[in-house]
Amino acid sequence: MAAPSVANAEDVWRRLSLRLEGGVGYMLGDYQQRVLTQGLALHGAARAGFVLVGPVALQVGFDSVLFPNERGGGQSWLVGGGLRAEPSVGRIGRVTVDANAGAALTGPYLRFGYNAGAGFEFNATSFLAVGPSVRFHHVVATDGDVSGSALFLSGGATLTLHGPPEVARAARDSDSDGVIDGDDLCVDVAAGSRPDPARAGCPLTDRDSDGVSDREDLCPDTAAGAQPDRARPGCPAGDADGDGVTDAEDACPTNAQGANADPSRRGCPDGDDDNDRVRNSVDQCRAQHHGMHPDPSRAGCPAPDGDNDNVPDRVDACPSEPGQPHPDRARNGCPGMVRVEDGQIRTLEPVFFDTNSDRIQPRSERLLQSLADALQASPEIQRLGVHGHTDDVGEDGQNLELSTRRAASVLQWLVRHNVAADRLESRGFGETRPLVPGQSEQARAVNRRVEFRILQSTASGAAASTM
């Protein structure tokens, strides 16, 4: 019957510990700093502990804090108990966290006080540990007491004496991997068929499950994947643009090839050098935009137009003489009063209005009819902007209002002459966009004008059909 009693006594002895703590602190309480002139402090403590379960221990003890000053100083004693947690960190040591509460004696006053601390203790021997610590102290003021609680911090070092280690534990092998717990850095994980030579009792880890151990894996958190990098074990081959072509093979490593890859350059998108939305690989005129009249027989090329009047030769009644679009096939492309060029319809003479009025003079009827004919013969022009401008004579606001009315008047004329309203929009700019600087009558005459800007055409739609 004596053997079990001896074993129980040894187990109790192993659970005991004595911790000594010392250091310096500083008062945080405003009243104590200003009135009692308490600042720096000396702190000392002694605590006896008993392990309850795992790393958790019950402890009792006392703390003493001395605040030297010109009046001789103040002192606080705290007698009480609390709990301590000290989980082990391998064979190096343990993290310590504890909290204590009890009766605090400060001068003639007895108050409630508590403190909480944290630190790390390095194993010097099997029963002795030392390390740094920090602690927060609070002595709670009561009614009729001083005007504020005493709050202070301290930091220093601890020295702990533990009960003797369990002798039988040295032979234990919790994970049955042939490495005893005392030497095993992975006590609860078996070393397995691929033990880590650098960590006794531990398996080689492979966090990304790519078959390359973390020790050899230069990308331990990223699987090598189907295309591993030959120069970097455990890493996927680089693909900066994410297009599925590795950087080593990608002729455009920072530009994804997208849905339409260039057949002649691996990993590159098929370009569009002339911005006509016809891919270079099929564009027979890579350096020339196909314009509003693409050639149906040559992808990406404009239809032949020998006189450059924007009327293709195949429908141009005057193929060697620049002209205007016209609904009459016999007159289509022959000289007229308007020309389609440079993103606008240019008129050979201005639109004339009565002075300070939006009334169109009769002499401009023929010009506007030519414009209406050109629009009816050019369905590829989907939207035309009618923009009114004035000279600098008069007030800015009045000029803006006049130019707006004049542009609207021209738009209404065109609508009345069979141009669809949804193909037109009008806007006035007043005197803000002169063509010719200066205040001469000649300059002002040029600046008084109505312009016709092509805002939208089927050029992009025609290109899309070849994509």
VENTA-V665973 format. One line per field, one symbol per residue. ss: DSSP state (a for helix, b for strand, c for the rest). psi: psi as a letter, one per 20 degrees, with the letter a starting at -180 (. if undefined). A space follows every 50 residues. Layout:
ss=???
psi=???
This chain:
ss=caaaaaaaaaaaaaabbbbbbbbbbbbccaaaaacccccbbbbbbbbbbb bbbccbbbbbbbbbbbbccccccbbbbbbbbbbbbccbbcccbbbbbbbb bbbbbbccbbbbbbbbbbbbbbbccccbbbbbbbbbbbbccccccccccb bbbbbbbbbbbbccccaaaaacccccccccccccccccccccccbccccc ccbccccccccccccccccccccccccbcccccccbcccccccccccccc ccccccccccbcccccccbccccccccccccccccccccccccbcccccc cbccccccccccaaaccccccccbcccccccccbcccbbbbccbbbbccc ccbccccccbcaaaaaaaaaaaaaaaccccbbbbbbbbbccccccaaaaa aaaaaaaaaaaaaaaaccccaaabbbbbccccccccccccaaaaaaacbb bbbbbbbcaaaaaaccc
psi=ihghggghhhgghhiqqppppqaqapphpgghgggilpeqqppqqpppqp pgpcjpqpqqaqqpppnpahjirrqppppbrbqppmqqncjgbqppprpq qbppoocjqorpqrrprqapppogaiipqqrqqqqpqoopqrpjariqqo pqqqqcqqpppqrqqoghhhiqnhjljjoqhhioimhjpqhaimqoiiop jqqpqmhjljjpqhhioimijpqhahmqphinpjqqpqmhjkjioqhhio imijoqhahnqoiiopjqqornhjkjkoqhhioimhjpqiaimqoiiopj qqqpnhjljjoqhijoimijopbqqphohiipjqpbiqqoqljropqiqr ppqqpkqjppqhiighghhhgggghhimiiohpppopqqrajprqgghhg hghgggghggghghgilkpphiiqqqqqjcjimqhpqrjrhgghhhhorp qopohprjghhhhhii.
